[in-house]
Amino acid sequence: MKRLAVVALAGMAMVGGGQVVAVTINDSIDRFSGVRTISWAPIPSGPNKFVLTSALYGDKDMAVSRLSIEILTYADTQQYRSCNHVYWLADGKPVDGMTTDYSAEITNGTVIERFKLRPAEGALENLASAQKVEFKVCNTEVVVSENDLNGFKAVFAKTRK
């Protein structure tokens, strides 16, 4: 997909102690469809590592938009096909209303596993206001990295304008 413009934006997110941290998000407009995408799309640092990705899709002014949030991991084999429910904690407290849709694809011998969030009304606000976010898939517990949390917060903030 060719893009008319790709601009790195510094999104500002509040972290512990009121400290503001800049994260780089992508902002692009597809020259054919006119769809604007604002995204944080990190790649896992290695096999069995997780990242939290966020993307907001809409028209140029973002008057009409759709938010997509996924947990992403990869490995040599599919690990979560039969055990893929995700539990969430925000600042140590359970977050309700965070169901996910699981999918997996095999590319060049690598299995990419995705957990697309289907949040209930208000659930994302709990993540966006948290200083620490954790999730558990099957028996694997993960703390969302500061970069991924700040990237999510920067993209999520664009839904509030």
C-alpha positions as CSV (number, residue, x, y, z in Angstrom):
1,M,0.0,0.0,0.0
2,K,1.6,3.3,-1.1
3,R,1.1,6.2,1.3
4,L,1.0,9.8,0.5
5,A,2.8,10.8,3.6
6,V,4.4,9.0,6.5
7,V,5.1,11.3,9.4
8,A,6.7,10.4,12.7
9,L,4.8,12.1,15.5
10,A,5.9,12.5,19.0
11,G,2.9,11.5,21.1
12,M,3.1,12.5,24.7
13,A,2.0,10.0,27.4
14,M,2.0,10.4,31.2
15,V,4.0,7.8,33.1
16,G,4.8,7.2,36.8
17,G,5.1,10.4,38.9
18,G,3.5,12.6,36.3
19,Q,6.6,12.3,34.0
20,V,5.9,12.9,30.4
21,V,7.6,10.5,27.9
22,A,7.7,10.9,24.1
23,V,7.0,8.0,21.9
24,T,7.1,7.9,18.1
25,I,3.9,6.9,16.4
26,N,3.3,6.7,12.6
27,D,0.7,8.9,10.9
28,S,0.0,8.1,7.3
29,I,-2.7,8.7,4.6
30,D,-3.3,6.1,1.9
31,R,-3.3,8.1,-1.3
32,F,-5.8,5.8,-3.0
33,S,-8.4,5.3,-0.3
34,G,-7.8,8.4,1.8
35,V,-7.7,6.3,5.0
36,R,-5.6,7.9,7.7
37,T,-3.7,5.5,10.0
38,I,-2.1,6.5,13.3
39,S,-0.2,3.5,14.7
40,W,2.2,2.1,17.2
41,A,3.5,-1.2,15.6
42,P,6.5,-2.6,17.4
43,I,8.0,-6.0,16.6
44,P,8.7,-8.6,19.3
45,S,12.4,-8.5,20.4
46,G,12.6,-12.3,19.9
47,P,10.6,-15.6,19.9
48,N,8.1,-16.0,22.7
49,K,8.2,-12.2,23.5
50,F,5.0,-10.2,23.3
51,V,4.2,-6.6,22.1
52,L,1.1,-4.5,22.3
53,T,0.2,-2.8,19.0
54,S,-2.3,0.0,18.5
55,A,-3.7,1.5,15.3
56,L,-6.4,4.1,14.7
57,Y,-8.0,4.1,11.2
58,G,-10.2,6.9,9.9
59,D,-10.8,9.7,7.5
60,K,-8.3,12.6,7.2
61,D,-9.8,14.5,10.1
62,M,-10.4,11.3,12.1
63,A,-14.1,12.3,12.4
64,V,-15.0,8.6,11.8
65,S,-12.5,6.1,13.2
66,R,-11.8,2.5,14.3
67,L,-9.3,1.5,16.9
68,S,-7.4,-1.8,16.6
69,I,-5.3,-3.2,19.5
70,E,-3.5,-6.5,19.4
71,I,-1.1,-8.6,21.4
72,L,1.5,-10.2,19.1
73,T,4.0,-12.9,19.6
74,Y,5.9,-15.4,17.4
75,A,7.7,-18.7,17.8
76,D,8.6,-21.9,15.8
77,T,5.4,-23.6,16.9
78,Q,1.8,-22.6,17.7
79,Q,1.6,-22.3,21.4
80,Y,-1.8,-20.8,22.3
81,R,-4.3,-22.4,19.9
82,S,-6.1,-24.4,22.7
83,C,-5.3,-22.0,25.5
84,N,-5.8,-18.4,24.4
85,H,-7.9,-16.5,26.9
86,V,-6.2,-13.3,28.0
87,Y,-6.6,-11.9,31.6
88,W,-5.6,-8.3,32.3
89,L,-4.4,-6.3,35.3
90,A,-4.1,-2.5,35.4
91,D,-2.1,-1.3,38.3
92,G,-2.6,-4.7,39.9
93,K,-6.4,-4.7,39.6
94,P,-8.3,-7.0,37.2
95,V,-9.7,-5.3,34.1
96,D,-13.1,-6.7,33.1
97,G,-14.5,-6.6,29.6
98,M,-11.3,-7.3,27.7
99,T,-12.2,-10.3,25.4
100,T,-9.9,-11.2,22.6
101,D,-10.1,-12.9,19.2
102,Y,-7.2,-15.3,18.6
103,S,-5.6,-16.0,15.2
104,A,-2.4,-17.6,14.0
105,E,-0.5,-17.6,10.7
106,I,2.5,-19.5,9.5
107,T,5.1,-17.5,7.5
108,N,8.4,-19.0,6.4
109,G,8.3,-21.6,9.3
110,T,7.4,-19.0,11.9
111,V,4.1,-19.0,13.7
112,I,2.7,-15.5,14.4
113,E,0.0,-15.5,17.0
114,R,-2.3,-12.5,17.5
115,F,-4.8,-11.7,20.2
116,K,-7.1,-8.9,18.9
117,L,-8.8,-7.0,21.7
118,R,-12.6,-6.6,21.8
119,P,-13.0,-4.3,24.7
120,A,-16.2,-3.4,26.4
121,E,-17.2,0.2,26.9
122,G,-14.8,1.8,29.3
123,A,-12.3,-1.0,29.5
124,L,-9.6,0.8,27.5
125,E,-9.8,3.8,29.8
126,N,-8.5,1.5,32.6
127,L,-5.5,0.6,30.5
128,A,-4.9,4.2,29.3
129,S,-4.9,5.5,32.9
130,A,-2.7,2.8,34.3
131,Q,1.0,3.1,35.2
132,K,1.5,-0.6,34.9
133,V,-0.4,-3.1,32.6
134,E,0.0,-6.8,32.8
135,F,-1.7,-9.7,31.0
136,K,-1.7,-13.5,31.2
137,V,-2.2,-15.8,28.3
138,C,-2.6,-19.4,29.4
139,N,0.2,-19.7,32.0
140,T,2.4,-17.0,30.4
141,E,2.4,-13.7,32.4
142,V,3.7,-10.5,30.7
143,V,4.2,-7.0,31.8
144,V,3.5,-4.5,29.0
145,S,6.7,-2.6,28.3
146,E,6.9,1.1,29.0
147,N,7.3,1.8,25.3
148,D,4.3,-0.3,24.3
149,L,2.1,1.2,27.0
150,N,3.2,4.7,26.0
151,G,2.5,3.9,22.4
152,F,-0.9,2.6,23.2
153,K,-1.6,5.7,25.3
154,A,-0.5,8.1,22.5
155,V,-2.7,6.3,19.9
156,F,-5.7,6.1,22.4
157,A,-5.4,9.8,23.1
158,K,-6.1,10.5,19.5
159,T,-9.6,8.9,20.0
160,R,-10.4,11.6,22.5
161,K,-10.0,14.6,20.3
